[in-house]
Amino acid sequence: MLAKFVETKTIRTVGAPRSPRTRIVTSVVIVVLLGLAFALPYLGTTSYAISLVTTIFIAGILASSVNFLVGDGGMASLGHGAIAAAAAYGAGWASRQGMDPGGQVLIALTMTLVVSLVFGVLSMRTSGIYFLMVTLAVGMVVYGLAYRLSSVTGGENGITGIQRPAAIGEYWTYYYFIVGAFVVTTLILWVVSRSPFGASLRGIRDSETRMRSLGYSVASYRLGAFMISGTVAGFAGLLSVWHTHFVSPSAAGVHRSVLLIVMVILGGVGTTFGPLVGAAVVVLVENVLSNSIERWPTVLGLIFILVILFARAGIVGSVQKLFRRLLRPRSSAPPGPQDPRHPAIPPESNHTARKELQ
């Protein structure tokens, strides 16, 4: 049911024509938001608020990996939380062994590629609900290993004291590093989405049978898409463990992967900045509203229902549709060739003309 719902929510806006006005407004909005993001530490913001915004950007990167897979490939995954957790555990284990940040990155990348390859190989020949179930099953395997391999993962206690590089050790320098990482990751996914690979992937999403008849290797394209998406997810897991200095089996839980799907749908499937907006909603509800309301998941569920009812394309997708409608140039249809046997009738004489014809 979730896979079918996500497929119906996929917004096919990659090839949609945009007017010059829309491009200008979009560029201005992006520049303003980036300027605000880089100016945030200088606006008297507390370290807690900077840490919270850092969490939002990291969650946005992780949600972007799911958004790419769902929007371009039509594949809803319930295992990306486990991929991010595998990278986090790789960095944590390397830190335990006394490795420097370079060693942490190498081990985290290795874990990411191995786990993503396992996910991709087992799920590349499936689609819909079967793809969802395979990713869920492999994700639960990662979750179980995080609990059972206590000599490596620390079991229920997890791994603590994971230090990030000294060059980005301060909270504000790490914040700028995360903002830059989000911009670069979003740009890379945007380029891949608009490349021939992305176009072929969307073709497979829309008509797998037709693409296979044209000679495309559907399984290979899906595996490639999953590897790209999984690498971004692992990168987000590494950034997360450097931010919190801690990783536990809950990071690989299925609820984390479900929240990623919620982020993507709230922001807008297939949109560029939808994952960030959805991540902001979920993170703020989970970390801020939960301090005042005990049943914060109920509030998040209500927000989700309202978005589904009144903003079917997600928050960003609905706003984009509204802007396109407002900025669409009014075009008047040119008058066609006049038939001498049927002269044009002025609007004010329509009623009289009808009477004469009757």
PLY file of the C-alpha trace (Angstrom):
ply
format ascii 1.0
element vertex 358
property float x
property float y
property float z
element edge 357
property int vertex1
property int vertex2
end_header
0.00 0.00 0.00
2.82 2.42 0.87
4.64 1.63 -2.37
1.48 2.21 -4.43
0.77 5.44 -2.57
4.28 6.78 -3.16
4.07 5.88 -6.85
0.86 7.89 -7.21
2.52 10.84 -5.46
5.47 10.95 -7.87
5.64 14.40 -9.47
6.93 14.29 -13.02
8.22 17.83 -13.21
11.74 17.20 -14.51
10.83 17.86 -18.09
8.16 20.48 -17.36
8.75 23.72 -19.27
9.40 26.76 -17.11
8.81 30.34 -18.09
11.60 32.93 -17.70
9.64 34.50 -14.84
9.54 31.20 -12.98
13.29 30.69 -13.43
14.01 34.19 -12.15
11.79 33.78 -9.08
13.26 30.35 -8.35
16.82 31.68 -8.59
16.01 34.63 -6.31
14.41 32.35 -3.70
17.41 30.00 -3.75
19.89 32.88 -3.36
17.88 34.39 -0.48
17.61 31.06 1.35
21.32 30.32 0.92
22.19 33.80 2.13
19.99 33.31 5.18
21.56 29.92 5.87
25.12 31.30 5.75
24.15 34.37 7.83
22.39 32.36 10.54
25.35 32.11 12.98
25.74 35.91 12.83
22.10 36.63 13.73
22.52 36.01 17.44
21.42 32.37 17.11
22.17 30.08 20.05
24.38 27.02 19.71
21.33 24.80 20.29
19.49 26.38 17.36
22.56 25.99 15.13
22.78 22.33 16.17
19.09 21.86 15.37
19.45 23.42 11.92
22.50 21.23 11.34
20.35 18.19 12.13
17.75 19.42 9.63
20.33 19.73 6.85
21.72 16.26 7.55
18.21 14.79 7.54
17.60 16.71 4.30
20.61 15.04 2.67
19.39 11.61 3.78
15.84 12.35 2.57
17.25 13.57 -0.77
18.71 10.12 -1.37
15.25 8.59 -0.93
13.68 11.35 -3.02
16.01 10.58 -5.94
15.16 6.88 -5.77
11.40 7.49 -5.52
11.09 10.47 -7.84
13.26 9.25 -10.72
13.15 5.50 -10.19
9.71 4.99 -8.69
11.26 2.79 -5.99
10.21 3.42 -2.38
12.85 2.08 0.00
12.45 1.20 3.67
16.15 0.46 4.10
17.93 3.77 3.74
17.99 4.31 7.47
19.93 1.06 7.76
22.40 2.15 5.06
23.07 5.39 6.92
23.44 3.45 10.16
25.94 1.06 8.55
28.12 4.02 7.54
27.80 5.49 11.03
28.84 2.20 12.62
31.79 1.96 10.24
33.00 5.39 11.35
32.34 4.50 14.99
34.30 1.25 14.78
37.21 3.04 13.08
37.17 5.63 15.83
37.28 2.86 18.42
40.37 1.47 16.73
42.09 4.84 17.04
41.92 5.70 13.35
42.04 9.30 12.20
39.07 10.93 10.38
40.51 9.77 7.05
40.30 6.17 8.22
36.77 6.76 9.47
35.72 8.06 6.05
37.32 5.07 4.30
35.63 2.49 6.54
32.29 4.32 6.37
32.49 4.45 2.57
33.35 0.74 2.40
30.40 -0.17 4.62
28.12 2.04 2.55
29.11 0.46 -0.75
28.87 -3.10 0.59
25.46 -2.64 2.20
24.10 -0.67 -0.78
25.31 -3.40 -3.14
23.55 -6.06 -1.06
20.37 -4.00 -1.05
20.60 -3.37 -4.78
21.41 -6.93 -5.87
18.55 -8.39 -3.83
15.97 -5.81 -4.92
16.91 -4.74 -8.47
14.63 -7.32 -10.13
11.62 -6.39 -8.01
9.25 -3.44 -8.02
6.33 -2.01 -6.08
5.42 -3.78 -2.86
8.05 -6.49 -3.43
10.84 -3.90 -3.63
9.51 -2.34 -0.45
9.47 -5.67 1.38
13.00 -6.64 0.26
14.47 -3.35 1.46
12.54 -3.69 4.72
13.85 -7.22 5.26
17.49 -6.32 4.58
17.13 -3.25 6.78
15.90 -5.44 9.64
18.93 -7.69 9.13
21.22 -4.66 9.60
19.20 -3.69 12.69
19.58 -7.20 14.12
23.32 -7.27 13.48
23.70 -3.92 15.23
22.17 -5.53 18.30
23.90 -8.91 18.17
27.46 -8.00 17.18
28.13 -6.27 20.47
31.89 -6.74 20.17
31.82 -4.50 17.09
28.75 -2.32 17.54
28.56 -2.06 21.32
25.13 -3.70 21.39
22.38 -1.71 23.06
24.89 0.83 24.39
26.13 1.72 20.93
29.41 3.52 20.26
30.18 6.87 21.85
32.97 9.42 21.64
33.21 9.50 17.84
35.17 12.64 17.01
34.97 14.60 13.79
37.99 16.26 12.11
39.59 19.05 14.14
39.22 21.51 11.25
35.44 21.37 11.65
35.40 20.70 15.37
33.54 23.87 16.40
29.77 23.79 16.10
29.60 26.77 13.75
32.35 25.52 11.44
30.64 22.15 11.29
27.37 23.93 10.48
28.97 25.64 7.49
30.47 22.33 6.42
27.01 20.71 6.53
25.42 23.55 4.55
28.12 23.19 1.89
27.66 19.40 1.88
23.92 19.83 1.36
24.44 22.24 -1.56
26.99 19.94 -3.24
24.88 16.81 -2.72
21.73 18.48 -4.01
23.61 19.77 -7.07
25.04 16.31 -7.82
21.62 14.65 -7.58
20.12 17.40 -9.73
22.76 16.84 -12.44
22.31 13.05 -12.32
18.53 13.45 -12.52
18.83 15.56 -15.68
21.47 13.38 -17.31
20.73 10.66 -19.89
20.95 8.17 -17.03
18.20 10.00 -15.15
16.05 10.20 -18.28
16.44 6.46 -18.82
15.62 5.82 -15.19
12.39 7.82 -15.49
11.58 5.89 -18.65
11.92 2.64 -16.71
9.73 4.10 -13.98
7.00 5.01 -16.47
7.12 1.92 -18.69
9.48 -0.87 -17.76
8.27 -3.15 -20.55
8.83 -0.57 -23.26
12.34 0.27 -22.04
13.24 -3.40 -21.90
11.97 -3.87 -25.45
14.23 -0.98 -26.55
17.25 -2.87 -25.23
17.77 -1.17 -21.87
19.01 -3.29 -18.98
16.37 -2.46 -16.39
18.13 -4.32 -13.57
21.44 -2.54 -14.21
19.84 0.90 -14.21
18.00 0.14 -10.99
21.17 -1.16 -9.38
23.05 1.97 -10.46
20.30 4.21 -9.07
20.35 2.34 -5.77
24.13 2.61 -5.51
23.99 6.39 -6.10
21.16 6.79 -3.61
22.84 4.51 -1.07
26.13 6.41 -1.31
24.35 9.67 -0.51
22.57 7.95 2.40
25.88 6.64 3.75
27.40 10.11 3.48
24.50 11.46 5.53
25.07 8.71 8.11
28.72 9.73 8.43
27.75 13.40 8.89
25.16 12.41 11.48
27.57 10.40 13.61
30.11 13.25 13.46
27.35 15.57 14.65
26.01 13.50 17.56
29.29 11.63 18.38
27.10 8.58 19.02
25.41 5.73 17.16
23.07 3.04 18.47
20.87 0.29 16.94
17.88 2.66 16.92
19.56 4.48 14.01
18.97 1.36 11.88
15.37 0.90 13.02
12.58 0.77 10.46
10.92 3.82 12.01
13.83 5.94 10.77
13.30 4.76 7.21
9.56 5.39 7.51
10.24 8.95 8.67
12.39 9.45 5.57
9.42 8.49 3.38
7.27 10.91 5.38
9.83 13.70 4.83
9.82 13.11 1.09
6.03 13.09 0.81
5.61 16.15 3.03
8.11 18.17 1.01
7.04 16.87 -2.38
8.18 13.80 -4.29
10.51 14.67 -7.15
11.16 18.26 -6.05
14.67 19.57 -5.44
14.19 21.18 -2.03
11.17 19.16 -0.89
13.28 16.75 1.20
14.79 19.67 3.15
11.37 21.16 3.90
9.98 17.78 4.91
13.04 17.15 7.08
12.53 20.52 8.78
8.92 19.64 9.64
9.78 16.20 11.02
12.90 17.29 12.95
11.16 20.30 14.51
8.18 18.21 15.59
10.39 15.43 16.94
12.92 17.61 18.76
11.07 20.82 19.66
7.37 20.06 19.85
8.05 16.83 21.74
9.28 18.92 24.69
5.75 20.29 25.15
3.52 17.56 23.74
4.03 13.96 24.74
2.11 12.52 21.78
4.10 14.31 19.11
3.74 11.41 16.62
0.00 12.16 16.61
0.71 15.78 15.70
3.06 14.65 12.94
0.37 12.31 11.66
-2.17 15.14 11.58
0.27 17.34 9.64
0.80 14.48 7.20
-2.96 14.05 6.70
-3.48 17.79 6.15
-0.72 17.89 3.53
-2.20 14.87 1.76
-5.68 16.45 1.73
-4.84 20.06 0.86
-1.38 19.93 -0.75
-1.39 16.77 -2.82
1.95 17.59 -4.43
3.64 18.20 -1.06
4.52 21.56 0.43
7.19 22.54 -2.09
5.39 20.94 -5.02
2.15 22.78 -4.23
3.95 26.10 -3.81
5.70 25.57 -7.16
2.36 24.88 -8.84
0.89 28.04 -7.29
3.82 30.16 -8.46
3.64 28.74 -11.97
-0.04 29.57 -12.09
0.51 33.12 -10.86
3.54 33.79 -13.07
2.15 32.17 -16.18
2.00 34.80 -18.93
-1.50 35.51 -20.17
-1.59 34.57 -23.82
-4.46 35.53 -26.08
-5.16 33.13 -28.91
-4.55 34.76 -32.32
-7.69 35.11 -34.40
-8.03 32.45 -37.05
-8.80 33.01 -40.70
-12.28 34.46 -41.13
-14.75 32.54 -43.21
-16.67 34.96 -45.48
-19.75 32.77 -45.18
-19.67 33.09 -41.36
-18.55 36.61 -40.41
-17.31 37.19 -36.89
-20.11 38.18 -34.52
-19.25 40.79 -31.89
-19.74 39.60 -28.29
-22.43 42.19 -27.61
-24.55 40.88 -30.48
-24.43 37.19 -29.53
-27.89 37.24 -28.02
-29.41 38.95 -31.07
-27.64 36.54 -33.40
-29.09 33.56 -31.58
-32.60 34.98 -31.99
-32.08 35.49 -35.70
-30.81 31.97 -36.13
-33.82 30.62 -34.30
0 1
1 2
2 3
3 4
4 5
5 6
6 7
7 8
8 9
9 10
10 11
11 12
12 13
13 14
14 15
15 16
16 17
17 18
18 19
19 20
20 21
21 22
22 23
23 24
24 25
25 26
26 27
27 28
28 29
29 30
30 31
31 32
32 33
33 34
34 35
35 36
36 37
37 38
38 39
39 40
40 41
41 42
42 43
43 44
44 45
45 46
46 47
47 48
48 49
49 50
50 51
51 52
52 53
53 54
54 55
55 56
56 57
57 58
58 59
59 60
60 61
61 62
62 63
63 64
64 65
65 66
66 67
67 68
68 69
69 70
70 71
71 72
72 73
73 74
74 75
75 76
76 77
77 78
78 79
79 80
80 81
81 82
82 83
83 84
84 85
85 86
86 87
87 88
88 89
89 90
90 91
91 92
92 93
93 94
94 95
95 96
96 97
97 98
98 99
99 100
100 101
101 102
102 103
103 104
104 105
105 106
106 107
107 108
108 109
109 110
110 111
111 112
112 113
113 114
114 115
115 116
116 117
117 118
118 119
119 120
120 121
121 122
122 123
123 124
124 125
125 126
126 127
127 128
128 129
129 130
130 131
131 132
132 133
133 134
134 135
135 136
136 137
137 138
138 139
139 140
140 141
141 142
142 143
143 144
144 145
145 146
146 147
147 148
148 149
149 150
150 151
151 152
152 153
153 154
154 155
155 156
156 157
157 158
158 159
159 160
160 161
161 162
162 163
163 164
164 165
165 166
166 167
167 168
168 169
169 170
170 171
171 172
172 173
173 174
174 175
175 176
176 177
177 178
178 179
179 180
180 181
181 182
182 183
183 184
184 185
185 186
186 187
187 188
188 189
189 190
190 191
191 192
192 193
193 194
194 195
195 196
196 197
197 198
198 199
199 200
200 201
201 202
202 203
203 204
204 205
205 206
206 207
207 208
208 209
209 210
210 211
211 212
212 213
213 214
214 215
215 216
216 217
217 218
218 219
219 220
220 221
221 222
222 223
223 224
224 225
225 226
226 227
227 228
228 229
229 230
230 231
231 232
232 233
233 234
234 235
235 236
236 237
237 238
238 239
239 240
240 241
241 242
242 243
243 244
244 245
245 246
246 247
247 248
248 249
249 250
250 251
251 252
252 253
253 254
254 255
255 256
256 257
257 258
258 259
259 260
260 261
261 262
262 263
263 264
264 265
265 266
266 267
267 268
268 269
269 270
270 271
271 272
272 273
273 274
274 275
275 276
276 277
277 278
278 279
279 280
280 281
281 282
282 283
283 284
284 285
285 286
286 287
287 288
288 289
289 290
290 291
291 292
292 293
293 294
294 295
295 296
296 297
297 298
298 299
299 300
300 301
301 302
302 303
303 304
304 305
305 306
306 307
307 308
308 309
309 310
310 311
311 312
312 313
313 314
314 315
315 316
316 317
317 318
318 319
319 320
320 321
321 322
322 323
323 324
324 325
325 326
326 327
327 328
328 329
329 330
330 331
331 332
332 333
333 334
334 335
335 336
336 337
337 338
338 339
339 340
340 341
341 342
342 343
343 344
344 345
345 346
346 347
347 348
348 349
349 350
350 351
351 352
352 353
353 354
354 355
355 356
356 357
